[in-house]
Amino acid sequence: MNLYDYIEEIPDFPVKGILFKDISLLLTKNEAVNKVKTDFLKLIKPYQVDLIGGLDARGFLFSTLIADALGVGSFMIRKEGKLPGGVISKEYELEYGVSKLSVKKNLDLKNKNIILIDDLLATGGTLRCAEDLISFSKGTVVSSLVVIELVALSGKDKLNSTVHSLLKYDT
Amino acid sequence: MNLYDYIEEIPDFPVKGILFKDISLLLTKNEAVNKVKTDFLKLIKPYQVDLIGGLDARGFLFSTLIADALGVGSFMIRKEGKLPGGVISKEYELEYGVSKLSVKKNLDLKNKNIILIDDLLATGGTLRCAEDLISFSKGTVVSSLVVIELVALSGKDKLNSTVHSLLKYDT
């Protein structure tokens, strides 16, 4: 099974000039999601993991799935205004604009080993912002997982943690 | 284990007068997520299921988890502008405003038995909109699953499919 066969490339989304990599088809195929799960679990086997952080919103598709398979909990790292109650927030630049991420203030992340999950690594702005939020909360990001990596954008260079990706694209 | 213990109630979110039910704490506890999974699987055991539809964004936390456990695929039902490529869209009213949901046009939902998943049922506007999108795509919603139901808002009455909820609140 070749996971690349399950990715649809869509030009000019969300803005002109971006060739968007869509995981919609992959999600509809159980064997493909199962392979993502198995591969993710293999990649993080070396780490002792306390919690999984899922990035809003496609990261949620995998964060509870992987957390449940590992027998740990997860939490949401959300865009501005989406989390209720007290939050810790940080602004970041992304491929096409500026945004803000938040985690709940009453999450106990101190001394916790955390794996971050998103569907895609582009410039690394989102994951770096998530790393900073965890670091501010005195947790440790032991690794990050993405299904797709746009290698030409060198997102890895921006991150403090090791990123593991399953599919690599030049553009 | 009592799942109610894992729900945090937060006043005036997202707007004044709403007592928001937050699943953030529940997510951080593996035993609670596992109970949600087990209970959901029990509830849908009578149905023959082809696909799970997850509602943007907290539905995604459970859609792939349940789909993977059942050995089927899933798909995203997303808010406006979030899905790339051709989409089918429908407007709906929610507890506090108006919004729009979309599914990908190239999803093959025809004659498929579908379970919808969201974290919460309030007025039923979101799930009803999702039902209509599935029905327009010639699929069948055999049932819907939510973690939390705000029974006083009578969301069930608006829906065509049977909704199963794990936690019921009067306000």
HADDOCK unambig.tbl for C-alpha pairs under 7 A between the chains (distance, minus, plus):
assign (segid A and resid 10 and name CA) (segid B and resid 84 and name CA) 6.69 0.50 0.50
assign (segid A and resid 10 and name CA) (segid B and resid 85 and name CA) 6.26 0.50 0.50
assign (segid A and resid 13 and name CA) (segid B and resid 84 and name CA) 6.07 0.50 0.50
assign (segid A and resid 24 and name CA) (segid B and resid 75 and name CA) 6.44 0.50 0.50
assign (segid A and resid 27 and name CA) (segid B and resid 73 and name CA) 5.80 0.50 0.50
assign (segid A and resid 27 and name CA) (segid B and resid 74 and name CA) 5.39 0.50 0.50
assign (segid A and resid 27 and name CA) (segid B and resid 75 and name CA) 6.01 0.50 0.50
assign (segid A and resid 28 and name CA) (segid B and resid 73 and name CA) 4.01 0.50 0.50
assign (segid A and resid 28 and name CA) (segid B and resid 74 and name CA) 4.72 0.50 0.50
assign (segid A and resid 28 and name CA) (segid B and resid 75 and name CA) 5.82 0.50 0.50
assign (segid A and resid 29 and name CA) (segid B and resid 72 and name CA) 6.97 0.50 0.50
assign (segid A and resid 29 and name CA) (segid B and resid 73 and name CA) 4.74 0.50 0.50
assign (segid A and resid 30 and name CA) (segid B and resid 68 and name CA) 6.47 0.50 0.50
assign (segid A and resid 30 and name CA) (segid B and resid 71 and name CA) 5.89 0.50 0.50
assign (segid A and resid 30 and name CA) (segid B and resid 72 and name CA) 4.98 0.50 0.50
assign (segid A and resid 30 and name CA) (segid B and resid 73 and name CA) 4.51 0.50 0.50
assign (segid A and resid 34 and name CA) (segid B and resid 68 and name CA) 6.94 0.50 0.50
assign (segid A and resid 57 and name CA) (segid B and resid 57 and name CA) 5.74 0.50 0.50
assign (segid A and resid 60 and name CA) (segid B and resid 60 and name CA) 5.60 0.50 0.50
assign (segid A and resid 60 and name CA) (segid B and resid 61 and name CA) 4.95 0.50 0.50
assign (segid A and resid 61 and name CA) (segid B and resid 60 and name CA) 4.95 0.50 0.50
assign (segid A and resid 61 and name CA) (segid B and resid 61 and name CA) 5.59 0.50 0.50
assign (segid A and resid 61 and name CA) (segid B and resid 64 and name CA) 5.73 0.50 0.50
assign (segid A and resid 64 and name CA) (segid B and resid 61 and name CA) 5.73 0.50 0.50
assign (segid A and resid 64 and name CA) (segid B and resid 65 and name CA) 6.62 0.50 0.50
assign (segid A and resid 65 and name CA) (segid B and resid 64 and name CA) 6.63 0.50 0.50
assign (segid A and resid 65 and name CA) (segid B and resid 65 and name CA) 4.85 0.50 0.50
assign (segid A and resid 68 and name CA) (segid B and resid 30 and name CA) 6.46 0.50 0.50
assign (segid A and resid 68 and name CA) (segid B and resid 34 and name CA) 6.93 0.50 0.50
assign (segid A and resid 71 and name CA) (segid B and resid 30 and name CA) 5.89 0.50 0.50
assign (segid A and resid 72 and name CA) (segid B and resid 29 and name CA) 6.97 0.50 0.50
assign (segid A and resid 72 and name CA) (segid B and resid 30 and name CA) 4.98 0.50 0.50
assign (segid A and resid 73 and name CA) (segid B and resid 27 and name CA) 5.81 0.50 0.50
assign (segid A and resid 73 and name CA) (segid B and resid 28 and name CA) 4.02 0.50 0.50
assign (segid A and resid 73 and name CA) (segid B and resid 29 and name CA) 4.74 0.50 0.50
assign (segid A and resid 73 and name CA) (segid B and resid 30 and name CA) 4.52 0.50 0.50
assign (segid A and resid 74 and name CA) (segid B and resid 27 and name CA) 5.40 0.50 0.50
assign (segid A and resid 74 and name CA) (segid B and resid 28 and name CA) 4.71 0.50 0.50
assign (segid A and resid 75 and name CA) (segid B and resid 24 and name CA) 6.45 0.50 0.50
assign (segid A and resid 75 and name CA) (segid B and resid 27 and name CA) 6.01 0.50 0.50
assign (segid A and resid 75 and name CA) (segid B and resid 28 and name CA) 5.80 0.50 0.50
assign (segid A and resid 84 and name CA) (segid B and resid 10 and name CA) 6.70 0.50 0.50
assign (segid A and resid 84 and name CA) (segid B and resid 13 and name CA) 6.08 0.50 0.50
assign (segid A and resid 85 and name CA) (segid B and resid 10 and name CA) 6.26 0.50 0.50
